[in-house]
């Protein structure tokens, strides 16, 4: 059965960001996309710092950004 879901016009756009693995450039790109979208939320799905070389910088930025109610940081996606 096909269903069509309609959202109210004031519904916020959700931007989902998958595993960053310490990739600071990808993190910064996701943030810039989010900032360009008025009335949007950004959801980070976890795996922020493993493997990559810039994980600490990502974690520091996420700690600051998470004060914003439109930023959601999940513990992990597995």
SEGUMAR-513303 format. One line per 5 residues: their letters; for each residue z, y, x of N, C-alpha, C. Coordinates in steps of 0.1 Angstrom, whole numbers, plus 2048, in hexadecimal, padded with zeros to 3 digits. Example, Ala and Ser with C-alpha at 12.3 -4.5 7.8 and 13.67 -1.06 7.14 Angstrom:
SEGUMAR-513303
AS	84E/7C7/884/84E/7D3/87B/84E/7DF/884  847/7EA/880/847/7F5/889/84F/800/881 .
This chain:
SEGUMAR-513303
XXXXX	800/7F4/808/800/800/800/800/80C/809  7F7/815/807/7F6/822/80E/7FF/82C/807  807/833/80F/80F/83E/80A/80C/84B/812  80D/855/80B/80B/863/811/818/86A/810  81D/86E/81B/829/876/81C/826/885/81D .
XXXXX	82C/88C/815/82A/89B/816/837/8A1/81A  836/8AA/824/842/8B1/828/842/8BF/823  84E/8C4/821/84E/8D2/81C/849/8DB/827  843/8E7/823/83D/8EF/82D/846/8F4/838  853/8F5/835/85D/8FA/83F/862/8EF/848 .
XXXXX	85C/8E3/848/860/8D8/850/85D/8DB/85F  866/8D8/868/864/8DB/876/85B/8D0/87C  852/8D4/885/84A/8CB/88D/853/8C4/897  851/8B7/899/859/8B0/8A2/850/8AC/8AE  855/8AF/8BA/84E/8AB/8C6/856/8A0/8CD .
XXXXX	850/894/8CF/858/889/8D5/853/888/8E3  85D/887/8EC/85A/886/8FB/85F/878/8FF  856/870/904/85A/863/909/860/863/917  860/857/91D/867/855/92A/861/85F/934  86A/867/93A/866/871/944/867/86B/952 .
XXXXX	871/862/954/873/85B/961/873/865/96D  879/870/96B/87A/87A/976/86E/882/978  865/882/96F/858/88A/971/85A/898/96C  85E/8A1/974/861/8AF/971/855/8B6/96B  849/8B4/970/83D/8BB/96B/83B/8B7/95C .
XXXXX	83D/8AB/959/83B/8A6/94B/846/8AC/942  852/8AD/947/85D/8B3/940/859/8C2/93D  855/8C9/947/852/8D7/946/846/8D9/93C  83D/8D1/93C/831/8D2/933/836/8CF/925  83F/8C6/923/844/8C3/915/84C/8CF/910 .
XXXXX	854/8D5/919/85B/8E1/915/852/8ED/911  847/8EF/919/83E/8FA/916/837/8F7/909  833/8EB/906/82D/8E8/8F9/837/8EB/8ED  843/8E7/8EF/84D/8E9/8E5/84F/8F8/8E2  850/900/8ED/852/90E/8EC/846/915/8E5 .
XXXXX	83B/90F/8E6/82F/915/8DF/82E/912/8D0  836/909/8CC/836/905/8BE/842/90B/8B7  840/915/8AF/84C/91B/8A8/851/911/89E  85E/912/89C/865/90A/892/863/8FB/895  864/8F7/8A1/863/8E9/8A4/86F/8E3/8AB .
XXXXX	870/8D6/8AB/87B/8CF/8B2/874/8C6/8BD  87C/8C4/8C7/877/8BB/8D2/882/8B0/8D3  87D/8A4/8D4/886/898/8D5/882/891/8E2  88C/890/8EB/88A/888/8F7/88F/87A/8F5  887/870/8F8/88B/862/8F5/892/85B/900 .
XXXXX	896/861/90B/89E/85A/915/896/858/921  89C/850/92A/896/84C/937/892/859/93F  89C/862/940/899/86F/946/898/86F/955  8A0/868/95C/8A2/86A/96A/89F/85E/973  89D/852/96D/89A/846/975/88C/847/97C .
XXXXX	88B/841/987/87F/840/98E/879/84C/995  879/857/98F/873/863/994/87C/86B/99E  876/875/9A4/87E/87C/9AE/884/889/9A9  881/88D/99C/886/899/997/890/897/98B  896/88C/98A/89E/888/97F/8AA/891/97D .
XXXXX	8B0/895/988/8BC/89E/987/8B8/8AC/981  8AD/8B1/985/8A8/8BE/97F/8A6/8BD/970  8A0/8B1/96C/89E/8AF/95E/8AB/8AE/956  8B4/8A7/95C/8C2/8A5/955/8C9/8B3/954  8C8/8BB/95E/8CE/8C8/95E/8C8/8D1/953 .
XXXXX	8BA/8D1/953/8B3/8D9/948/8B6/8D4/93A  8B7/8C6/939/8BA/8C1/92B/8C8/8C5/927  8D2/8C5/930/8DF/8C9/92D/8E0/8D7/927  8D8/8E0/92D/8D7/8EE/928/8CF/8EE/91B  8C4/8E8/91A/8BC/8E8/90E/8C3/8E2/902 .
XXXXX	8CB/8D8/905/8D2/8D1/8F9/8DB/8D9/8F1  8DE/8E5/8F6/8E6/8EF/8EF/8DE/8F4/8E3  8D1/8F3/8E3/8C8/8F7/8D8/8C8/8EC/8CE  8CA/8F0/8C1/8CA/8E6/8B7/8BC/8DF/8B5  8B1/8E5/8BA/8A4/8E0/8B9/8A0/8D6/8C4 .
XXXXX	8AA/8D4/8CD/8A8/8CA/8D8/8B1/8BE/8D6  8AB/8B2/8D5/8B2/8A6/8D3/8B0/89D/8DF  8BA/898/8E5/8B9/88F/8F1/8C0/882/8ED  8B8/878/8EC/8BC/86A/8E9/8C1/864/8F6  8CA/85A/8F4/8CF/853/900/8C5/84A/907 .
XXX	8BD/844/8FF/8B2/83B/904/8AA/836/8F9  89F/830/8FD/895/82B/8F2/893/81C/8F3  89C/815/8F9/89B/806/8F9/8A6/800/8F2 .
